[in-house]
């Protein structure tokens, strides 16, 4: 793709001299921080680097049906206008991408067009991946092509008119795909630039945390202020004090992004727990801190659920009985305790959690229905689903109780809300 890539620079000289030159090139914006990392990596490490990049991009989450062979596709994504299924991206020549050339792969990543000219739906986040360098795209391809080729035909998409007209995506791309590689900002540090690359391009955080317009393009006037994704609330990650991450310390953010838990703040559930398990948990601490540095520069937008500033103190004694309290006593208290402290694990701590502070109780309904799981190496953090146990009346009651009692808020969840949430979840 001429004109789209970082220029090739002959560094030559000693290692010390090359490093000094690289630092100068960053300062003057000639090379991006991501390009420097590639320039310093031995040539034989392309597959290993591609693996790291694929993990940072969380490719496995979308292209894997839970419990099946990774990267073989077929995962369903429910959208307002139908259901689409992810592609097999193993190197199988018939059902995967085994016959794709380098240019085919880069075209998909940067332009959202598959081999043969078929437009891809932007549920595949190519409007973020377009910011990746060609070198990083090809490292990811090298890793994917190092995997076993697995034959797996994925289901056909099921979309209503006019969204089933793929040709129209060509017009959509002209309007909404920036088709530009991310370049370093010479006014910022190398760490900030690395964070920007991870957040804006590889991690494609805006795809979930930024609301969309009716055109399904990102509403970047409300960038990172929170949105609904796959039935779950992706929370505000701007610098807002009570609705965003402005009240979090750097160490709390590092802990949450690395492990899915930050004491006094939150534990990840749903799609975010999957991001932690499959992607962020595998990143280096330097890269996690680079993400934090970049997020700190995002302007505050006060939007979405707010954490109660002074929630009333809870005791270990249960409150007066009601339906919600009864359900909590029978199904929840053994793990969460009556003071919300988390009995067996700090991940069960409810203190400061946006999930229990949201008056709409979006994620509270979702986690009660579908449970939560986070895998950190050999450590498995698990909350069982209750969607097939208590009745919808009981589920609505316990959600309202937890929201009001632990979050210092009053939700008004109905059985209809529980049914609608059940339908919206994958």
ABEGO torsion letter per residue (X at the ends): XBGABBBBBBAEEBAAAAAAAAAAAAAAGABBAAAAAAAABBAAAAAAAAAAAAAAAGAAAAABBBGBBBGAEGBBBBBAAEBBBBBBABABAAABAAABBAAAAAAAAAAGBBBGGBBBBAABBAAAAAABBAAAAAAAAAAAAABBBBBBBBBBBBBBOAAABAAAAAAAAAAABAGBBBBBBAABBAAAAAAAAAAABAAGAAAAABBBBAAGBBBAAABGAEBBBGGBBBBBABABAAABAAABBAAAAAAAAAAGBBBGABBBBEAAAAAAAAAAAABBAAAAAAAAAAAAABBBBBBEBBBBABBBBBBABBBBBBAAAAAAAAAAAAAAEAAGAEAABAAABABGBAAAABAAGAAAAAAAAAEBBBBBEABBBBBBBAAABBBAAAAAAAAAAAAAAAAGBBBBBBAAAAAAAAAABX
